[in-house]
Amino acid sequence: VIIKSDRNEYILIAHFKMNSILVQKGDKIKLGQVIGKAGNSGNSSEPHLHLHIMDSPRLKEGEGIKCYFKKLKVNGILKSKHSPVKGERIENKK
């Protein structure tokens, strides 16, 4: 799923559970809306969510854009304004 933001950034979300995507091309997505279930479709060995922000809707043409989260747990520690890196375990701030 690729979502275009108000800033003309494109958010790619991948590895959904097969047949669980609930949105279609052209849908307007609202904050908190469920768009599908995390799974391990594609080149994946375990269920997870792949999130990638880029400057183009075309995966092979776009440049990545760094993203920051207001608050989240990183390896069990609450952090603010953090940009995750490979190998970190990310959890909701709750």
C-alpha positions as CSV (number, residue, x, y, z in Angstrom):
1,V,0.0,0.0,0.0
2,I,1.3,3.5,-0.9
3,I,-0.3,6.5,0.8
4,K,0.3,10.0,-0.5
5,S,0.7,12.6,2.3
6,D,-0.4,16.2,2.3
7,R,3.3,17.0,1.9
8,N,3.6,15.0,-1.3
9,E,5.5,12.3,0.4
10,Y,4.7,8.7,-0.3
11,I,4.4,6.2,2.6
12,L,4.9,2.5,1.5
13,I,3.5,-0.1,3.9
14,A,4.2,-3.7,3.0
15,H,4.2,-7.4,4.1
16,F,0.5,-7.5,4.9
17,K,-1.3,-10.7,5.8
18,M,-2.6,-12.1,2.5
19,N,-6.1,-10.8,1.6
20,S,-6.3,-8.5,4.6
21,I,-5.9,-5.1,2.9
22,L,-9.1,-3.1,3.4
23,V,-8.4,0.0,1.2
24,Q,-8.4,0.5,-2.5
25,K,-6.6,2.8,-4.9
26,G,-7.9,6.3,-4.6
27,D,-9.3,5.9,-1.0
28,K,-8.8,8.8,1.4
29,I,-7.2,7.4,4.6
30,K,-8.1,8.8,8.0
31,L,-6.0,8.9,11.1
32,G,-6.5,5.6,13.0
33,Q,-8.1,3.8,10.1
34,V,-7.3,0.1,9.8
35,I,-5.8,-0.5,6.3
36,G,-4.9,-4.2,6.7
37,K,-3.3,-6.8,9.0
38,A,0.4,-7.2,9.5
39,G,1.7,-10.4,8.1
40,N,4.7,-11.9,6.3
41,S,3.8,-11.8,2.6
42,G,6.6,-11.2,0.1
43,N,10.2,-11.8,1.0
44,S,9.7,-12.1,4.7
45,S,10.3,-14.8,7.3
46,E,8.1,-13.5,10.1
47,P,5.1,-11.2,10.5
48,H,6.1,-7.5,10.7
49,L,5.3,-4.1,9.2
50,H,7.6,-2.6,6.6
51,L,7.3,1.2,6.5
52,H,9.2,3.3,4.0
53,I,8.8,7.0,3.2
54,M,9.9,8.3,-0.2
55,D,9.7,11.3,-2.5
56,S,8.0,9.3,-5.4
57,P,5.2,6.9,-5.7
58,R,7.5,4.6,-7.7
59,L,9.5,2.4,-5.4
60,K,12.6,2.0,-7.7
61,E,12.7,5.7,-8.5
62,G,12.1,7.4,-5.2
63,E,14.6,8.6,-2.7
64,G,14.0,7.6,1.0
65,I,12.9,10.3,3.4
66,K,13.9,9.9,7.1
67,C,10.9,9.7,9.5
68,Y,10.6,10.6,13.1
69,F,8.0,9.4,15.7
70,K,6.8,11.7,18.5
71,K,6.9,9.0,21.1
72,L,7.6,5.3,21.0
73,K,9.4,2.5,22.8
74,V,12.7,1.5,21.3
75,N,14.1,-1.8,22.7
76,G,11.9,-1.2,25.8
77,I,12.9,2.4,26.4
78,L,10.5,5.3,25.8
79,K,12.0,7.8,23.4
80,S,10.8,11.1,21.8
81,K,11.4,12.4,18.3
82,H,13.2,9.2,17.3
83,S,14.0,7.9,13.8
84,P,14.3,4.1,14.0
85,V,17.3,2.2,12.6
86,K,17.8,-1.3,11.5
87,G,17.8,-3.9,14.3
88,E,15.7,-1.8,16.8
89,R,12.5,-3.4,18.3
90,I,9.8,-0.7,18.1
91,E,6.7,-0.7,20.2
92,N,3.7,1.6,20.8
93,K,4.4,4.1,23.6
94,K,1.7,2.6,25.9
